């Protein structure tokens, strides 16, 4: 009588506290009765039928059967209905577990048969599967209630296995197969296997031993059941592909060796099933790659899993010839992805996100290689967010640009959604690409990469002007573009330093181990600060002092060794800058950007040591590094893909040194021509360091080391380079002359004695050079594009230093002057303004002529040093420079008198003039005054 009343009250939700207490007492009495006769316990499913006749156990079994038929479904429904916060819910779950614990095989069989129709049984199973999955996923009891949770799991496992037998018997044949019911079973079984309370490796050893002793590892039991149920599906398997790929993958990732060995072969069965129907397994492959990404990122998977997956799948594929090659390719893709995902997971939570960026790039490049665009774009935005969080705006712009390049200027719908707050309104590819371009322009602007922003502006302007005819937007974008041009010329941009970093030793992760990277430093970042930032993620790493590549004892050791040194970017030749005089603000950008080659020079001594002249034995070992991609790019660093080493002789080293010195002089002259307000002190120090006899030892050392007849006899192959070095020394004279002229115009009266002293030193130096190496004068010609300051780009070609060529004579007839057209008064004024503000190399206003030796006479025409002179000279053929020709008239050079110097200057060559008197000594007071102003 009590059971029907309990059923009625529970269904109505009345007197629930009393109902639960009464039901608990009844179940406790039945449990104690079974304990008296343990042979009849629910765990014993092998009882023979004659035992059931025992008078002592018949009433117990009948009572359990009555409770099962009347109350199990009622209690289940009540658990479903009650809110999770309701305290009664946990009591009902305890009653449900108690009922299940007292059910034996016969109880289950009779209960299933009691359903009047097949649909009602299917509804019960559906409801039970969903309820169990919910209770497993959102535990009713606290996680530290180990006994209660394990008892619940034990009874759920028994029930799941019993219901699995019902599925196989009643819902598997073609006429009775129920896809959703089977699908719910698989999802429930996987959820049971992967629940936290069964992951024994997360518990202490004592707790793990206690669970194994009392309950065993229930994961192995349910895993075997899932495997058997999968193989029971037969030809119905294809209906679970790709839907079941994710749950099976989640199960195989559980870190239990035997479970993995028994369940990983299911993947091959899925491949084979799909291949037999479609001659490919692309759906399976797409799904497992997608799910693997999220599972590993969530913390599942390890190196052991990668190795097991590879060995088991390859073994299975080799037994089926038709799947051998495609299966091998698939396994290679999955293991490659696993390796990158594990690297990414290992560093994704580090405070220093540097290596997270590297792993993100490895992943997005991998997804690009295997043509998984959605995943590729997903990691692009992860990388972009990392860059922006570190204020790497340039790299963030390049990252977004990769997505933008995938889009078309069309009204096609977006195939891959953009991540961002404003993405819902961007329905077409044109809208998305335009939004991306505007974001990219902002990032390039913040990163001071205005040249790159201008390229994007031009593309947008073309769309506004020619495709969508939006002149208002065209006006806006052209104004932005104009501001970028202005910033290029007016805003200071410090060039970044570049560093080579090697990670040696087996202690580093695979994506760093025994590899060299080129890093792009931040603005004004010192090497010491960079090294500190570099070493912070590896506190146990040892920094190598040598810059030479380490040996096997380092690369094969279990430790961590980091090598760091500064490298110089090697500028690529810009064809569009050839034969052009380009402002320094423009050319400086390309010296440190869009660079893929970097060099490091290590000096060393070779041959007999000369204590009086180190230049004679100073050799250079130059190592050139080539990176995978140009810098800057989507990272602030890239791996080195190739390394070459060349040896620079002492003579070639001397030529390089002279060329760099001349470049430095030209750079200072250009700066002062472009900006007359610059302080004079840097120019003063540079010029004085060259012309003062006290510091002119380097010049004399070259003569002693290389210009002696004995050297030429020993090294006849260096004749061309000796002439080149002499030519560089000779061409330095007009550069110094122009620098001293500018210095004389700007020097203050306090420093006038210093200037006069430097002037006299120059006269002495000039006499020495011109007497030995001839006179050099710049070519004079009009600048075709006057109107703004011009500067010179010094473009040495180091590869040709040892191939001195025949000196080619530049003969070119002067153009026939055309009659100037008549201009209006307004045009005359504009031309006058242009004339006043124009400044070419060695160019200055005519009204500022000075007459002293420091105020060298103005040429009759504005002079400009053409880049072509530098480039042409370095490409000349073998041979000797013609002897300087005597010119006593002092007139402008004729066409026959113009020569192309092997070191890059075009002009005329004259013999030496008479040597000037020796300079007088400068007083200490003047030096002190100059030094005080330098410090200021």
Secondary structure, 3 states (H helix, E strand, C coil): CHHHHHHHHHHHCCCHHHHHHHHHHHHHHHHHHHHHCHHHCCCCCCCCHHHHHCHHHHHHHHHHHHHHHHHHHHHHHHHHHCCCCCHHHHHHHHHHHHHHHCCCHHHHHHHHHCCCCHHHHHHHHHHHHHHHHHHHHCCCCCCCCHHHHHHHHHHHHHHHHHHHHHHHHHCCCCCCCCHHHHHHHHHHHHHHHHCHHHCHHHCCHHHHHHHHHHCCCHHHHHHHHHHHHHHHCHHHHHHHCCCCHHHHHHHHCCCCHHHHHHHCHHHHHHHHHHHHHHCCCHHHHHHHHHHHHHHHHCCCCCHHHHHHHHHHHHHHHHCCHHHHHHHHHHHHHHHHHHHHHHHHHHHCCCCCCHHHHHHHHHHHHHHHHCCCHHHHHHHHHHHHHHHHHCCCHHHHHHHHHHHHCCCCCCCCECCCCCCCCCHHHCCEHHHHHHHHHHHHHHHHHHCCCHHHHHHHHHHHHHHHHHHCCCHHHHHHHHHHHHHHHHHHHHCCCCCCCEEEEEEECCCCCCCCCCEEEEEECCCCCCHHHHHHHHHCCCCCCEECCCCCCCCHHHHCCCCCEEEEEEEEEECCCCHHHCCCCCCHHHHHHHHHCCEEEEEEEEEEECCCCCCCCHHHHEEEEEEEEEEEEEECCCCCEEEEEEEEEEEECHHHHHHHHHHHHHHHHHHHHHHHHHCCCCCCHHHHHHHHHHHCHHHCHHHHHHHHHHCCHHHHHHCHHHHHHHHHHHHHHHHHHHHHHHHHHHHHHHCCHHHHHHHHHHHHHHHHHHHHHHHHHCEEEECECCCCCCCCCCCCCCCCCHHHCCCCCCCCCCCCCCCCCCCCCCCCHHHHHHHHHHHHHCCCCCCCCHHHCCCCCCCCCCCCCCECCCHHHHHHHHCCCCCCCCCCCCCCCCCCCCHHHEEECCCCCEEEEECCCCCCCCCCCCCHHHHHHHHHHHHC
